[in-house]
Amino acid sequence: MITINDAQSVLGQQVYSPDGDKIGRLGQVFVDDTTDELEWITVETGLFGTKESFVPTAAAEVTEDGVTVPFTKDQVKDAPGVSPDDAGLSAADESALYRYYGLSYELHETAEPHVATERTDVDDAMTRSEEHLNVGTETVEAGRARLRKYVVTEQQTVTVPVTHEEVRLEREPITDANLASAMDGPEITEAEHEIVLHAERPVVATETVPVERVRLATETVTETETVTGEVRKEQIVTDGDGEGEVAVDTDADLTR
């Protein structure tokens, strides 16, 4: 069961059924003003936690995940609606709740009447809580990019120098140096001499050569986005025999 020492740690914890179903958040704890022991907890049920259902602490267990009670979500949700006044729970309210959960209330009926009063702290100080937005990031797929290679054909013009041979008639006068060669052979005759002319022509061929390497890479760009959410916080006021209520400035500088 939940003890008075667990009061502060269980506030706001998730309440589960034996099957692990989430029932709701633990809202308040109520202390028996006779035994000063924890007797009731409330669980926030209904749409957006607008209803608080009472559950006896004798049937609740503190676990690593929160608090487990031996009742189904529907049982807790359908518990008798009780709205405690400033004095806490009445004996009649407690009796109805015990009967609903199938627990004995004989000990309470034979003892002097008492009520369970709300206590959310175990000393003379009250804890004020508020919700903060915890904003993080997650990585999701935003798109895809791929490399694709295809072939295009284009015309390329290249100027190439080429050579060719042409015939030129050369005349050589007779001198003492070439007289012997000139007189060699018959004096008057017909003759023919032939030479082969050569010329260059362009020859076109292609070859494949690597020119560059291309790859895909990613870079991280940081930008800011504004996130808006609703948070709740508790405010503390004092009331007593004075005129009206006195608000406690919970945001004041307590170091002064």
C-alpha positions in Angstrom: 0.0 0.0 0.0 1.0 3.6 -0.3 2.3 5.1 3.0 2.6 8.6 4.2 6.2 8.6 3.2 5.2 8.1 -0.4 2.9 11.1 -0.5 5.1 13.6 -2.2 6.7 11.1 -4.7 3.4 9.7 -6.1 1.7 13.0 -6.8 1.3 13.4 -10.6 2.4 9.8 -11.2 0.6 7.6 -13.7 -1.9 5.1 -12.2 -2.3 1.7 -13.9 -4.7 -1.2 -13.7 -3.3 -4.8 -13.0 -3.3 -5.3 -16.8 -1.0 -2.3 -17.3 -3.8 0.0 -18.7 -3.3 3.7 -18.0 -6.1 5.0 -15.8 -5.0 8.5 -15.2 -2.7 10.8 -13.2 -2.7 10.7 -9.4 -4.1 14.0 -8.3 -4.4 14.2 -4.5 -3.7 12.2 -1.4 -6.0 12.2 1.6 -4.9 11.4 5.2 -7.1 9.9 8.0 -7.2 12.6 10.7 -7.5 9.9 13.4 -4.6 7.6 12.4 -2.6 10.2 10.4 -2.2 7.5 7.7 -2.8 7.8 4.0 -6.2 6.5 3.2 -7.3 7.7 -0.2 -5.8 8.9 -3.5 -7.6 10.5 -6.3 -7.1 9.7 -10.0 -7.8 12.2 -12.7 -10.3 10.6 -15.1 -12.8 11.8 -17.6 -12.1 14.0 -20.6 -8.8 15.9 -20.1 -8.8 14.7 -16.4 -11.8 16.8 -15.5 -13.0 14.2 -12.9 -11.2 12.9 -9.9 -12.1 9.4 -8.7 -11.2 8.1 -5.2 -9.3 4.9 -4.7 -8.3 3.4 -1.3 -4.6 3.4 -0.7 -4.8 0.0 1.0 -5.2 -1.5 -2.5 -2.5 0.6 -4.2 1.1 -0.3 -4.8 4.0 2.0 -5.8 6.0 0.6 -8.8 8.8 1.9 -11.0 6.4 3.2 -13.5 4.0 4.8 -11.1 1.1 3.4 -9.0 -0.8 0.2 -9.6 -4.3 -0.4 -8.2 -6.2 -3.7 -8.3 -9.2 -2.2 -10.2 -10.0 -1.8 -13.9 -10.1 1.6 -15.6 -13.9 1.5 -15.8 -14.2 0.6 -12.1 -12.1 3.6 -11.1 -13.9 5.9 -13.6 -17.3 4.8 -12.4 -16.6 5.2 -8.7 -19.1 7.3 -6.8 -18.6 10.9 -7.4 -17.5 12.6 -4.2 -16.5 16.3 -3.9 -14.8 16.8 -0.6 -15.6 20.0 1.3 -13.1 22.0 3.3 -13.3 19.4 6.1 -12.4 16.5 3.8 -14.4 13.3 3.2 -17.4 12.6 5.4 -17.9 9.2 7.0 -20.9 8.6 4.7 -18.8 9.3 1.6 -16.1 6.9 2.8 -18.6 4.2 3.6 -20.1 4.5 0.1 -16.6 4.3 -1.5 -15.6 1.3 0.6 -18.8 -0.6 -0.3 -18.2 0.3 -4.0 -14.7 -1.2 -4.0 -15.9 -4.3 -2.0 -13.8 -3.5 1.0 -14.9 -3.7 4.7 -15.8 -0.5 6.5 -16.8 -2.2 9.8 -13.8 -0.9 11.7 -14.6 2.7 10.7 -18.3 2.3 11.6 -17.6 1.0 15.1 -14.9 3.6 15.8 -15.6 7.2 16.5 -16.7 9.1 13.4 -13.8 10.7 11.6 -13.0 12.2 8.2 -10.1 11.9 5.8 -8.6 15.3 5.2 -6.6 16.3 2.2 -2.8 16.5 2.6 -0.5 16.9 -0.3 2.6 17.5 1.7 3.9 15.7 4.8 5.3 18.7 6.7 4.1 22.3 7.3 5.1 23.4 3.8 3.0 23.1 0.7 4.6 22.1 -2.6 3.7 24.2 -5.6 4.2 22.5 -9.0 4.0 23.6 -12.5 4.4 22.1 -16.0 7.2 23.0 -18.3 7.4 22.3 -22.0 10.0 19.8 -22.8 10.8 20.3 -26.5 13.1 18.0 -28.4 13.7 17.0 -32.0 13.3 13.8 -34.0 14.7 13.0 -37.4 12.2 12.2 -40.2 12.6 11.6 -43.9 12.2 15.0 -45.7 12.9 13.9 -49.2 15.3 11.9 -51.4 18.0 12.7 -53.9 19.7 10.4 -56.4 22.4 10.5 -59.0 21.5 9.4 -62.6 24.0 9.2 -65.5 22.8 9.4 -69.1 24.6 9.7 -72.5 24.2 12.8 -74.8 25.7 13.1 -78.3 27.1 16.4 -79.6 29.1 17.5 -82.6 32.7 18.4 -82.0 34.9 20.2 -84.6 38.7 19.8 -84.5 41.2 21.4 -86.9 44.0 18.9 -87.9 47.0 19.9 -90.0 47.6 17.5 -93.0 50.4 17.3 -95.6 50.5 16.1 -99.2 53.2 15.9 -101.9 53.2 17.9 -105.1 55.4 17.5 -108.2 58.0 20.2 -108.9 60.2 20.1 -112.0 63.9 20.8 -111.2 66.4 21.7 -113.9 70.2 21.1 -113.4 72.8 22.6 -115.7 75.6 20.4 -117.0 78.8 20.9 -115.1 82.1 19.1 -114.8 80.7 17.4 -111.7 77.7 15.8 -113.4 79.0 15.4 -116.9 79.8 11.8 -116.5 76.3 11.0 -115.3 74.8 13.1 -118.1 76.7 11.2 -120.8 75.8 7.8 -119.4 73.2 6.2 -121.7 72.2 6.6 -125.4 72.5 9.9 -127.0 68.9 10.2 -128.4 66.1 8.1 -127.0 62.7 8.2 -125.4 62.4 7.6 -121.6 59.9 7.7 -118.8 60.3 8.3 -115.0 57.6 8.0 -112.4 57.4 9.0 -108.7 54.7 8.3 -106.1 53.0 11.2 -104.5 51.8 10.9 -100.8 49.2 12.9 -98.9 47.8 12.8 -95.3 44.1 12.5 -94.5 42.3 12.9 -91.2 41.4 9.7 -89.4 38.5 10.0 -86.8 38.4 7.7 -83.7 37.0 8.1 -80.2 38.4 7.0 -76.8 36.8 7.0 -73.4 38.7 8.8 -70.7 37.6 9.7 -67.1 37.1 13.4 -66.6 35.7 13.8 -63.0 34.0 12.0 -60.1 30.6 13.0 -58.8 29.0 11.9 -55.5 26.0 12.9 -53.3 26.7 14.3 -49.9 24.5 15.9 -47.2 25.1 18.9 -45.0 23.2 19.9 -41.9 21.5 23.3 -41.9 20.3 24.7 -38.6 17.2 26.8 -38.4 14.7 27.7 -35.7 11.0 26.9 -35.3 8.6 28.2 -32.7 6.7 25.6 -30.7 3.6 26.5 -28.7 2.0 24.4 -26.1 -0.2 24.7 -23.0 1.2 24.2 -19.5 -0.4 24.3 -16.2 0.9 25.6 -12.9 -0.4 25.7 -9.4 -1.0 29.0 -7.5 -1.1 29.1 -3.7 -3.4 31.5 -1.7 -4.0 31.8 2.0 -7.3 32.1 3.6 -8.3 32.5 7.2 -10.1 34.8 9.5 -8.9 37.9 7.8 -10.8 39.8 5.1 -10.7 37.9 1.9 -7.9 35.7 0.5 -4.2 36.7 0.4 -2.4 35.7 -2.8 1.1 34.2 -2.4 3.5 35.6 -5.0 5.1 32.3 -6.0 7.3 34.0 -8.6 8.9 36.4 -6.1 12.6 36.4 -5.3 12.8 34.2 -2.2 16.5 35.0 -1.6 15.9 38.5 -0.3 
